[in-house]
Amino acid sequence: MGDWKDPSIIRGLSTLAPGLSWIDLMFQGRAHAIATAVLQQAGGLALVDPGPTSCLPVLTQGLAQRGQRLADVRDILLTHIHLDHAGATGTIVRAHPHIRVFVHERGASHMADPSGLLRSATRLYGEQMDRLWGGCEPVPAGNLVALQGGERIDAGARRFDVAYTPGHASHHVSYFDGESGVAFVGDTGGVCIDGGYVLPPTPPPDIDLEAWRVSVDRIERWSPSTLFMTHFGPAPSVRPHLQSLLDNLETTAGWVRESLSEDGSDEERSARFAARLRRALRQQISEAQLESYPVAAPFEQLWLGLARYWRKRAPPA
């Protein structure tokens, strides 16, 4: 990845609040696709969603730019176990076995044995797995702290409230730092590049629209001043952001439900959905913003997750 003084690395570290910042992992060479939050207090350093192993050199260099090392990390907080959020965790912990990993109880076993997770991801990404994500090492069971939601935890010398926030994934949690007012919402808060369209990420296998709406309500009850999303960064206008997320979730889910009664194969339907979504985004955001969205959330996969949801619950309209 080159020297850590490269300007792209320096630009990738941004301040969120005192002691809180984030690093742009420059996923696949693209800015504003995946972010890792860095939580620093005297005597503690923690990461929220360290990203995939393919981005580990950028994460390492981003920490070095501020005089920190992965060896200084005490805690990793995972919103969920998808590879773009958690793939590097096992590799980091194997090298630094003092690190605790907080994860929902439904995801803990998959972090200890990621074989099932990798099989599921391979069905989506095929031969691109290594290029996109790199390796995914198991996390020793003794390093895992399983969460249910409702806990209050101490990590990185900070105190966080934990909420169970499924909808995007059945093993998703969010974390709230009451001191700063920042809620770390992973993918439950959507994908939003530079304040643009709030895109619901809906890949398979366990999209649940009803659960997602309940999760948004749980986040709102914290009354956070800022949301932090892995894709990508802070959203200070919390209520408008979350309302846009729910509105757009209803819209895209409706498009997919309609498409299930249309002619053609699933591949053709997902391609038409992707084209329709791209046209809708192009009306609201710049081309530069638009280029980052399918890197963070491939459009065809959004169709697949919503199609699975509808087929499990109701016949096509």
ABEGO torsion letter per residue (X at the ends): XEBAABAAAAAABBBABBGBBBBBAGBGGBBGABBBBBBBBBGBBBBBGAEBAAAAAAAAAAAAAAGBBAAABABBBBABABAAAAAAAAAAAAABAABBBBBBAAAAAAAABAAAAAAAAAAAAEAAAAAAAEBBBBBBAAABBBBAEGBBBBBGGBBBBBBBBBGABAABBBBBBAAAGBBBAEAAAEBBBGGBBBBBBBBOAABBAAAAAAAAAAAAAAGBABBBBAOBEBBABAAAAAAAAAAAAAAAAAAAAAAAABBEBAAAAAAAAAAAAAAAAAAABBAAAAAAAAAABBAAAAAAAAAAAAAAABBBX
